Amino acid sequence: MSKKKKEKIIPKYTVGPIETHCHLDYLKGQELIDTLEKCQEYGVDQIVTIAVSPNNLSKVRELTKNNIVFGTQGIHPHEAKEITPDTYEEIKANISHEKIVAVGEIGLDYYYEFSDPKIQKEAFEKQLQIAVDSDMPVVIHTREADEDTKAILKNFSKTLKRKGVIHSFTSSKELAEFCLSEGFNIGFNGIVTFKNAQNVRDVLDIVPLEKLLLETDSPYLTPVPFRGRENAPFYLPCVADYIAKHKDIDAQELIEIANKNAKELFYKLT
């Protein structure tokens, strides 16, 4: 007799998790309105969609016209080579918008080096300064750039009052410890559920609940048990459920703590 396959289920909670990092304009699996309706079905009724390039700054602002969607303004290190002086001016001009919650996604990525490291560092520093000047938090991407990330953040940490989040954390425990000591949050997504991501779970072990944020980084990094499908914010309860079990805490309690963290960091969230 063949074993019956276990049904794949997205958990539902009384209060759903806040999606702190996704890319709604990159989703292709279904219409946006259908995605947002499904998010609300699973209690994911506050979503932060992230800007990454000069070409999608305005797209993100347009998406925030949806009631449950908030956004950021910033340039990913992959796209640093595409930045012009007008790009920085656009970020500055729109960062005060009532539904723009952070400067990001900014940082360093030496794994791919789609942009020269020197250009990445300049872009990172200039956008950190925008956050300082506008009193906004930051959303940071860092990959295989631990030392430079640490050095740059050291230079800005005292003046960056609202700090930010190191999203989709896959770096070393040493960098995590440094970021936590400087007051930054750490974001976890579907990677934490992957069989070969013990390094991420090791970092999860040292992150206190009051510094933890939940995200999907969709359409990428779909969590177990939905690997193979395009990721979307409505899968966020799966991430919350996994982390709660790993942390040995009630999932609803974890979600409420993570939501409180999100609202404290991204103070424009309702």
C-alpha positions as a printed NumPy array, in Angstrom:
array([[  0.   ,   0.   ,   0.   ],
       [  1.4  ,   3.401,  -0.985],
       [  1.74 ,   6.06 ,   1.652],
       [ -0.758,   8.889,   1.378],
       [  0.948,  12.212,   0.707],
       [  0.606,  14.747,   3.495],
       [ -1.551,  17.679,   2.4  ],
       [  0.335,  20.94 ,   2.046],
       [ -1.35 ,  23.561,   4.215],
       [ -0.65 ,  27.225,   4.873],
       [ -1.254,  27.799,   8.607],
       [ -3.871,  30.342,   9.678],
       [ -3.618,  32.439,  12.83 ],
       [ -5.913,  34.846,  14.637],
       [ -3.413,  37.616,  13.914],
       [ -1.352,  37.093,  10.785],
       [  2.297,  38.09 ,  10.294],
       [  3.44 ,  41.363,   8.745],
       [  5.339,  40.817,   5.503],
       [  8.437,  42.992,   5.913],
       [ 10.183,  42.217,   2.62 ],
       [  8.858,  41.144,  -0.763],
       [  8.867,  42.267,  -4.395],
       [  5.261,  42.484,  -5.53 ],
       [  6.178,  43.894,  -8.937],
       [  8.238,  40.771,  -9.675],
       [  5.409,  38.292,  -9.023],
       [  4.215,  36.464, -12.141],
       [  2.148,  33.548, -10.819],
       [ -1.17 ,  35.394, -10.554],
       [ -2.752,  38.821, -10.811],
       [ -1.809,  41.264,  -8.064],
       [ -5.386,  41.648,  -6.867],
       [ -5.673,  37.873,  -6.453],
       [ -2.374,  37.742,  -4.554],
       [ -3.471,  40.498,  -2.187],
       [ -6.841,  38.84 ,  -1.587],
       [ -5.115,  35.558,  -0.755],
       [ -2.727,  37.399,   1.57 ],
       [ -5.678,  38.791,   3.496],
       [ -7.251,  35.338,   3.597],
       [ -4.188,  34.158,   5.524],
       [ -3.962,  37.262,   7.697],
       [ -1.01 ,  38.84 ,   5.904],
       [ -2.676,  42.236,   5.728],
       [  0.344,  44.531,   5.91 ],
       [  2.965,  44.101,   3.203],
       [  6.21 ,  45.981,   2.564],
       [  7.269,  45.778,  -1.08 ],
       [ 10.883,  46.673,  -1.741],
       [ 12.522,  48.947,  -4.296],
       [ 15.756,  47.67 ,  -5.834],
       [ 16.575,  49.669,  -8.957],
       [ 16.119,  53.089, -10.564],
       [ 13.528,  51.407, -12.796],
       [ 11.187,  50.292, -10.02 ],
       [ 11.238,  53.193,  -7.571],
       [  8.072,  54.588,  -9.134],
       [  6.516,  51.104,  -9.472],
       [  6.849,  50.598,  -5.734],
       [  5.248,  53.964,  -5.025],
       [  2.374,  53.032,  -7.331],
       [  1.885,  49.726,  -5.507],
       [  1.444,  51.529,  -2.192],
       [ -1.9  ,  52.833,  -3.47 ],
       [ -3.226,  49.408,  -2.436],
       [ -4.565,  49.658,   1.109],
       [ -2.413,  46.896,   2.605],
       [  0.816,  47.716,   0.759],
       [  3.703,  49.856,   2.   ],
       [  7.026,  50.374,   0.259],
       [ 10.657,  51.452,   0.366],
       [ 12.907,  53.586,  -1.813],
       [ 16.481,  52.492,  -2.47 ],
       [ 18.885,  50.773,  -4.838],
       [ 20.144,  47.196,  -4.431],
       [ 23.916,  46.669,  -4.726],
       [ 23.389,  44.686,  -7.945],
       [ 21.998,  47.861,  -9.521],
       [ 24.504,  50.318,  -8.02 ],
       [ 26.158,  50.857, -11.401],
       [ 22.852,  52.215, -12.753],
       [ 22.587,  55.004, -10.174],
       [ 22.749,  58.615, -11.341],
       [ 22.534,  61.835,  -9.319],
       [ 18.852,  61.97 , -10.289],
       [ 18.33 ,  58.584,  -8.639],
       [ 19.41 ,  59.903,  -5.259],
       [ 17.227,  62.968,  -5.72 ],
       [ 14.237,  60.75 ,  -6.492],
       [ 14.804,  58.734,  -3.322],
       [ 15.143,  61.912,  -1.245],
       [ 12.013,  63.417,  -2.766],
       [  9.824,  60.411,  -2.016],
       [ 11.148,  59.072,   1.266],
       [  8.73 ,  61.244,   3.258],
       [  5.663,  59.717,   1.571],
       [  3.229,  58.414,   4.183],
       [  3.505,  54.809,   2.956],
       [  7.255,  54.674,   2.292],
       [  8.69 ,  53.058,   5.413],
       [ 12.452,  52.769,   4.82 ],
       [ 15.472,  53.432,   2.639],
       [ 16.231,  50.163,   0.919],
       [ 17.124,  47.686,  -0.362],
       [ 20.723,  48.875,   0.01 ],
       [ 24.003,  47.187,   0.884],
       [ 26.803,  45.073,  -0.557],
       [ 26.921,  41.863,  -2.589],
       [ 30.348,  40.474,  -3.465],
       [ 29.004,  37.029,  -4.395],
       [ 27.849,  38.12 ,  -7.842],
       [ 29.57 ,  41.529,  -8.145],
       [ 27.069,  42.71 , -10.749],
       [ 28.361,  46.153,  -9.772],
       [ 31.967,  46.973,  -8.901],
       [ 32.561,  46.803,  -5.108],
       [ 33.814,  50.396,  -5.079],
       [ 30.588,  51.579,  -6.701],
       [ 28.548,  49.414,  -4.305],
       [ 30.228,  50.943,  -1.264],
       [ 29.684,  54.487,  -2.532],
       [ 26.002,  53.766,  -3.182],
       [ 25.605,  52.113,   0.231],
       [ 27.148,  55.057,   2.048],
       [ 25.174,  57.687,   0.139],
       [ 21.896,  55.918,   0.816],
       [ 22.743,  55.462,   4.476],
       [ 23.29 ,  59.213,   4.609],
       [ 19.856,  59.769,   3.067],
       [ 18.408,  57.63 ,   5.857],
       [ 20.303,  59.638,   8.464],
       [ 19.169,  62.958,   6.992],
       [ 15.535,  61.841,   6.717],
       [ 15.458,  59.976,  10.054],
       [ 14.384,  56.736,   8.376],
       [ 15.327,  53.089,   8.976],
       [ 17.177,  51.053,   6.356],
       [ 16.706,  47.649,   4.717],
       [ 20.122,  46.083,   4.144],
       [ 21.271,  43.298,   1.831],
       [ 24.701,  41.809,   2.481],
       [ 26.274,  38.754,   0.899],
       [ 29.912,  37.701,   1.23 ],
       [ 30.765,  41.252,   2.241],
       [ 30.824,  40.928,   6.02 ],
       [ 33.884,  43.052,   6.775],
       [ 32.959,  45.955,   4.528],
       [ 29.358,  45.849,   5.74 ],
       [ 30.567,  45.987,   9.32 ],
       [ 33.046,  48.806,   8.629],
       [ 30.461,  50.976,   6.863],
       [ 27.776,  50.398,   9.485],
       [ 30.264,  51.32 ,  12.222],
       [ 30.684,  54.703,  10.541],
       [ 26.929,  55.337,  10.431],
       [ 25.572,  53.549,  13.478],
       [ 25.667,  56.515,  15.856],
       [ 23.892,  58.89 ,  13.489],
       [ 21.467,  56.301,  12.058],
       [ 18.986,  56.661,  14.884],
       [ 16.264,  54.338,  13.582],
       [ 18.705,  51.562,  12.578],
       [ 17.097,  48.949,  10.307],
       [ 17.072,  45.301,   9.335],
       [ 19.631,  42.983,   7.783],
       [ 17.161,  41.104,   5.633],
       [ 17.333,  37.488,   4.44 ],
       [ 20.261,  36.873,   6.728],
       [ 22.718,  34.257,   5.424],
       [ 25.992,  35.736,   6.679],
       [ 28.192,  34.763,   9.613],
       [ 27.225,  34.598,  13.271],
       [ 29.927,  37.19 ,  13.87 ],
       [ 28.193,  39.7  ,  11.596],
       [ 24.853,  38.893,  13.208],
       [ 26.302,  39.514,  16.657],
       [ 27.768,  42.829,  15.504],
       [ 24.5  ,  43.967,  13.93 ],
       [ 22.517,  42.991,  17.016],
       [ 24.97 ,  44.862,  19.238],
       [ 24.419,  47.963,  17.095],
       [ 20.64 ,  47.707,  17.435],
       [ 19.714,  46.244,  14.057],
       [ 16.991,  43.683,  13.457],
       [ 17.546,  40.41 ,  11.594],
       [ 15.108,  39.198,   8.936],
       [ 14.355,  35.529,   8.24 ],
       [ 12.481,  33.989,   5.327],
       [ 11.959,  30.619,   3.654],
       [ 15.697,  29.883,   3.611],
       [ 15.441,  28.948,   7.28 ],
       [ 13.254,  25.969,   6.282],
       [ 15.773,  24.596,   3.755],
       [ 17.504,  21.345,   4.638],
       [ 20.968,  22.715,   3.828],
       [ 20.55 ,  26.034,   5.696],
       [ 21.887,  25.016,   9.102],
       [ 24.064,  28.15 ,   9.119],
       [ 20.903,  30.273,   9.008],
       [ 19.32 ,  28.287,  11.828],
       [ 22.514,  28.756,  13.861],
       [ 22.061,  32.505,  13.512],
       [ 18.364,  32.199,  14.338],
       [ 19.395,  30.585,  17.62 ],
       [ 21.238,  33.733,  18.748],
       [ 18.676,  36.308,  17.589],
       [ 16.415,  37.412,  20.453],
       [ 12.713,  37.478,  19.671],
       [ 12.576,  41.259,  20.072],
       [ 15.02 ,  41.653,  17.147],
       [ 13.425,  39.169,  14.741],
       [ 11.466,  40.097,  11.603],
       [  9.502,  37.834,   9.268],
       [  9.67 ,  38.078,   5.481],
       [  9.33 ,  36.025,   2.312],
       [ 11.592,  37.908,  -0.155],
       [  9.063,  36.642,  -2.692],
       [  8.953,  35.725,  -5.499],
       [ 12.161,  34.009,  -4.374],
       [ 12.976,  31.473,  -1.63 ],
       [  9.657,  29.663,  -1.299],
       [  9.49 ,  27.915,   2.099],
       [  9.066,  24.207,   2.68 ],
       [  6.618,  22.528,   1.968],
       [  5.878,  24.653,  -1.118],
       [  9.307,  24.532,  -2.759],
       [  9.057,  24.586,  -6.535],
       [  6.265,  27.155,  -6.604],
       [  6.674,  30.886,  -7.019],
       [  6.888,  32.433,  -3.584],
       [  4.327,  35.011,  -2.435],
       [  3.566,  36.896,   0.804],
       [  0.699,  34.535,   1.65 ],
       [  3.292,  31.83 ,   2.362],
       [  4.668,  33.907,   5.261],
       [  2.692,  31.937,   7.894],
       [  4.773,  28.886,   6.886],
       [  7.95 ,  30.784,   7.803],
       [  6.425,  31.901,  11.097],
       [  5.289,  28.367,  11.907],
       [  8.73 ,  26.893,  11.246],
       [ 10.573,  29.537,  13.283],
       [  8.129,  29.155,  16.184],
       [  8.754,  25.414,  16.32 ],
       [ 12.511,  25.961,  16.114],
       [ 12.369,  28.558,  18.895],
       [  9.952,  26.397,  20.928],
       [  7.375,  29.16 ,  21.231],
       [  3.697,  29.363,  20.35 ],
       [  3.399,  30.529,  16.739],
       [  0.742,  33.152,  17.51 ],
       [  2.956,  34.603,  20.228],
       [  5.937,  34.68 ,  17.855],
       [  3.884,  36.462,  15.188],
       [  2.664,  39.085,  17.625],
       [  6.228,  39.76 ,  18.812],
       [  7.541,  39.961,  15.247],
       [  4.676,  42.272,  14.271],
       [  5.47 ,  44.558,  17.197],
       [  9.107,  44.616,  16.054],
       [  8.044,  45.502,  12.509],
       [  5.822,  48.362,  13.648],
       [  8.5  ,  49.75 ,  15.922],
       [ 11.071,  49.705,  13.122],
       [  8.814,  50.752,  10.252],
       [  6.936,  53.319,  12.291],
       [  4.583,  54.281,   9.431],
       [  2.931,  50.855,   9.494],
       [ -0.599,  51.069,  10.859]])
